[in-house]
Amino acid sequence: METLDVDSNLASLSKSSSTSILDDLSSGDEIESPHPTSQKEKFEVMFSLAVCAANHYNTHVHKTPCYNREYSGWAALLSILNGNAQRCKNSLHMRIETFFQFCQLLVEDYGLKPMPHVTIEEQVATFLMLVGPRMGNRQCQEAMQRSGFTISKSFHRVLKACTLMSMDWIIPFTNNSVTHEYIRSNDRHYPHFKDCIGAIDGTHIKAALPTELQPRFIGRKQIPTQNILAVCDFDMCFTYVLPGWEGSAHDTRIFYDTIKNPAKKFPMPPPDKYYLVDAGYPNIKGFLAPYKGQKYHLPDFRRAATYTNTYNNEYEMFNHRHSSLRTTIERTFGCWKNRFYMIKDIPVNLRWEDQVALVPATMAIHNFIRKVDKLDEDFLEYDRDPNYLPEDAYSDRNNDNIEGDSIGVNDVGMDSVRDNICTSIAFSRIGVNIY
């Protein structure tokens, strides 16, 4: 590394500002105010000029690199990939084998290309670090030894590729003409819910917006939020998502706008099949809601079980089974948010368009991991315990869906379907199968 030669650089960098003082020093003439009046003051001025010149040289002529670790970029990533397997999981939120499969998919199917001096793998790793637990741009700069510009560019390139990926990976994967194995293998759900193909719910995530745009995004959570409608199947994969609604928008309004607008491309259930919805939605053809006026959410039943193991009526029994099965969407939301922490804490400088795109992009990665990695630790935790719920499953749920909030008229045919299931569950308690 070059060193600063003050004697050779001082004259060129500060010649114009120091000429008069140098002349005064050489001539010995008195210096009138406001110039220095003593040799000590002259020395102090000269010393200050030298310091300024040195700073200018080091800052603008001979720059000291901000990131000067021996390894950066690809080498920094290799230190993660070649280390303990848990280190890769902690940093990239997926196993090493899954990471390389993911990179290959983005290149072959969604047009991700390397940048000068930045590999595909480094771009993808940068994106995964940013959307994961509590790592901002500056922390990522330090981890990868890259400039903020390179970090930001990598993030947006991968975000674009993952947004394209979501069009192919957030779709119904299973054959909806047959009952899902998750239901068939549980006698609490089968045969009563044999025609159920998934669950629907909304969720709110924080929105970072200019002050003038915030009011219409503020709902019952009292902060600006983005309202998201999503559908999942019983593999805990998202099969549909509609992001970007204002936090003040009512769930039922979003629901009707989605299913009635062909442009939204909602995957309507086949004839005689249905999705599970909660009490905030109407009980209409293709969408099975619980009975109103009865306990519904699992925490309510768990609290009641402390005092009694009986139900007050058959409607509570139906609601309990319905809620137990529909928690698949709560579990899916929880797994998604816990893997991609940026969803919970959107950076204040992220553009609104990117905040919206981030939702399907990360959901597509969620689905990809679920499909290609049967050993993923996060999903295994849910698979081992079908009743497992994240701690904040209900604290972060959509507050719009409270008793009596649904708008619209129930469908008589769907009311009959619900009553038949209710009767089937009641008879199964005494060992009678009516199917």
N, C-alpha and C positions, 0 to 999 in steps of 0.2 A: 504494500500500500504506500502511495506517495505521502511525503510529509510536507507540511507547510513551511516554505522558506519566506519568512516575513520580510527580510531585506530585499529579496528580488521581486516580491509581489506587492509590497506596500506602495511603491511609487506608482505602479500602473493602476491600482484599485482605488487609491485615494489622492491622486496627484492634484486634482483640481481643488480639493477641499483643504489640502495641507500646504500648498505652495507658499502662501503668504507667511505662515508661521515658520516654515523652514527658512525663508528669507530673513525673517526677523532674528532668528537664532544665529544665522551666519553673520549678519551685519552688526549685531549688538545694539542697534538703535532701540530707543524706548518705544514701547508699544502702548498706544493710547487706548483707553477704555473704549469698547468693552473687551479688548484683547487681554490676555494674561499679562501681568505686570512683574512676575518673578520667574526665575529659572524653574522653581518647583512647579508653578502653575503650568509653565510651558511643557514640562515633562509630563504632567498629568494629562494634558491635552494630547500630546504625542502618543502616550500610552493608550488612551481611549481610542484614538484613531487606529492604532495597531490592532486593538481587540476587534473593532468594527470590521477592519479589513480582513482579519483572520476569519471572523464569523461569515462574512460575505463569501470568502473563498471556499470555505468548507461547505456552505449551504448551496451556492450556485455554480461554483467552478469545479471543485473536487468534492462531490457529494459522498457522504458516508451512508452506505445502504441501511435502510430501516430494518430489513430482515437479513441477517448475515450469519445464520446458523450454517453449519457445514453442509446440511442436507435440506432440501426444500422440495415442494411439489411432489413429484412422483416418488422421490426418495423418502420424503416424509410419510407418504401413504404406505410405501413398502414396509416401513418400520411398524405400522399398524397391522398390515396383512400378514407379515411374517412373525408377528408376536403371538402372544397367548390368544386363543380363539375368543375368549371372553372380551378381550380388548376390542376386537373387531365388532362384536355385538354391541358393546357399550358406545362405540364411536359412530358406527354406521347403521345400527339397529337391525342388522340382519347378519346371518352367518356368511363366512367367506365365499362358500360355493354359491350361495344365493346372490351375493353381490356381483360376482362375475357373470352369472346368468342374466342378471338384470342389466348390466352394462351391454352385453351382447344383444339383448332384446331392443334396447333403445337405439343401438347403431343399425341393426338390420331392418327393423320395422318402423322406426320413427325418426330417422334422419339425423340423429345426433352425430356430430363430427368433432374431431379434435381441433383445438386451437393451437396457434404457434406456441410451442414449448409447454403446452398443457394437454395431457393425455385425456382420453375419454374417462378412464377410471378416476383420474383426479377431479374432473368436473363433477362426476356423479357423487364421489365421496364428499366433495365440498357441499353439494346440495343436501345430502343426507345429514351432514353435520349441522347445517343451518336449521333444518326443519326438526331436528331432534332435540333432546333435553337441553335447554338453556344455553345455547351457544350462539352468540351474535356475530356480526361481521368481523369485529375486531378480534374476538377470540379465535375465529376461524383463520384470520390473517396470521395470527401467531402460530396456530397449529400447523398450517400448511406453508408458512413462510412466503406468502404471496401478498400482493398489494390489494387494497380494497377494491380497486377497479376489476382485477382479475377474479376476485371472489364473487363480486356482484354479477359479472358477465357469465361466469360458470353457473351460478344459481338460475339466472333467467333462461339460459340455453336448455338446461335440464328441465326446468319448469315447463317450458314450451313442449318438449318431447313427451313429458309425462301427461300433459293435457291432451295431446293427441292419443296417447296410450289409453287414456280413460274411456275413449269412445269404443274401444274394443274390449276393455277389461271390466267395465261397469255395466254388465248385461246379465240377464238370467242365464245361469250356467247349467242348471239341472233340467231334467225332463219333467215338466210340471204335470204330465198326464199320470204320473205314478206318485204314490205317497212317499215323502222323504223318509229316509232311514232313521233320522233323528226322532221322528214322530212314531214310526212303526216300532221302534225299540223301547218305547216307554208306554206302559199300559195306563198311565195317567192321561196320556194324550190320544192314544189309539184305542179304538177306532173313532173316537168322538171328533177329532180334528183331522181326519184322514184327507180332507180336501183343501187343507190350508197349504199355501205355497210360500208364505213369507210374512214379514211384519213391516209396518210403516210407522214412522214417527218423525217429529221435527226436533231440531236441536239448535241452540244459539251458541255462537262463538263471538268473541270480542271483535269489534270493528274499529280500525284506526282511520279516522276521517277528519277533514277540516271542521272547525267549529261551526261554520254556517250550514254544514250538511248533517250535523249530528242529531238535531231534534227528531227527524222522521225515522231515525234508526234506534231511538230510545223506546223500549217497551217496558214490560213489567220488571225487568232486571235493573232498570234505572241507569243503565249505561248503554252506549251505542253498541249494537250487536248485529251480526248477520244471521238471518233466519234460514235454516237449511232443511229441506224435506228430503228424506232418504228412505229407501227400501232395502231390506236385506233378506237373504234366504237362511236356511237352517244350517248352512256351512259357515255362517258368520261372514259371508261375502256380501258386499254392497251390489245390488242389482240395478239400482237407479239412484240418481242424486240430482237435485235442483238447488243450487246455491244462489246467493246473491240477493235474496229478499231482505227488505228492511226489518229490523227487529221489532218494529211496531205492528207489522202485518199479522193478522190473525191466522192461525194454522188452517182453519177451515176455508178461509178465502184462498190461501195458497193451494190447498188440496183440490178445491173445485176448479180453480184456474188451470191446474196441472192436468187433471184427468179429462177436462173438456176441451183442451186446446191441442189439436193434433201436432202442432209445431213443437210441443214439449216432449213428444215421443214417449209418453208414459207406457210401460209394459202392462197393459190391462190383463187381468187374470183370464184364463180360458173359461168357457161356460162351466158352471157348477163348481168353480174353484174360487178361493177368496184369500185376501190378505187380512191379518189381524191389525186392528187399529184401537186406540184407547178412547176414553170417554169424551175427548175433545172433538171426535169425528162422528159423522152420522153413520147409522147402521143401514147401508144401502147395498145394492147388488154388487158383489165382488169384494165387499169390505165389511168384516164382522167386528162389531163393537161390543163392549160389555154392557151389562144392565146398569142403568143409572140409579142413583139412590142407594147403592149397596157398596160395601167395602170393595176396593179393587186392587190397589197397589200392594206388592208383596210385603213391604214393611208394615202395612196395616194388619195383615194376617199374622205376621211374626209376632207383633206386639200382642195380638189377641190370643195367640197360642200360649202365652205365658199364663193366662187365666183359664182357658178352656180349649179343648181340641175339637169342639163342635162348631157347626155353622148355624147361623140364625135361620137360614132358609136355603132352598136349592139355588137361588140366584147368586148368593154369595159363593156357593160351591162352584158354580160355573165361572164366576168372575175370578176366583182363585186359580182355576186351571187355565183360563184364558190369559191371565196376567203372567203365570208361570211360563207359558209358552212364548208369550210376546216379549218377555225380557231378553230374547235373543237380540233384538234391536238395541236394547240398552247395553248389553254385553259387547256388541259389535262397535257401537259408538265408543265405549270405554276403552276397548283394545286399540282402536284407531287413535284416539286422543292421547293415550298414554305412550304410544310409540312416537307420535309426531307432536312434540311439545309446542311447536310454533302455533299449532291450531288453538291452543289454550291461551297463548300470549302473543298476539300478532304484533310485530314490530311497528312502531309509530310511523316509520318512514316508508313502509311498504305500500305501493300504489293500490288503490281499490281494485283495479282489474286483476292485479296479482293476488290479492286476498281472496277474490272469488275463484280464480283459477287454481289456487292452492288446495281447495277442498277436493275436487275430483282428482287432481294429480296425486295427492297423498292417499286417497281412497283406492286408486288404481294400484299403487304400490302395496297397500294393505292386501288387496285381493291377490296380487301376484305372489306375495310371500305365502299366503294361505294355500295357494294352488301348487306351488313348486317345492315348498319346504315343510314336510310333515313333522320335522323335529324343531320347529321354531318354538322357543321357550315361552313367548307371550301367548301363543295360541294353545300350547300344551297346558298352560295353567287353567285355561277355560275348559279344555277338553276333559281334564281330570275331574272337574267339579261342575256338572251341568247347572248347579244352582249358584255358582260363584257370580257375584256382582262387584264391579269396582266400587270403591268407597263413595265416590261422588256420583254414582249412577243416577240418583234421584235429585240430588242437590243441583245438578247441572242440567236437568231435564227441562223440557219446554214448559214454562209456567202457564202458557196459554191453555194447556189441556187440563182444565180443572172442571169439576162437576158443573154441568149446566151451561158450559160455554159453547157447545157445538151449535152450528147454524145449519139449518136444512131439515128436511123431513125424512124420517126413516122409511125404508122400503118394506112393505108388508111381507113380500116373499123372503127377504132377509131376516125379518123378525121371526118368521116361521122356522127358518134354518137354525137360528139361535135357540128357539124354544125346543126344537128336536134334540139339539146337542145337550141342552140343559137336562132334558128328560133322560137322555142316554147316560149322562154322568151320574145322575141321581140313582138310576136303576143299577148301575155298575157297583155302587156302594153296597148293594145287598146281593151282588152276585148274579144279576140278570143282564144279559147282553141283548139289546133290542135291535142291533144291526144284523 
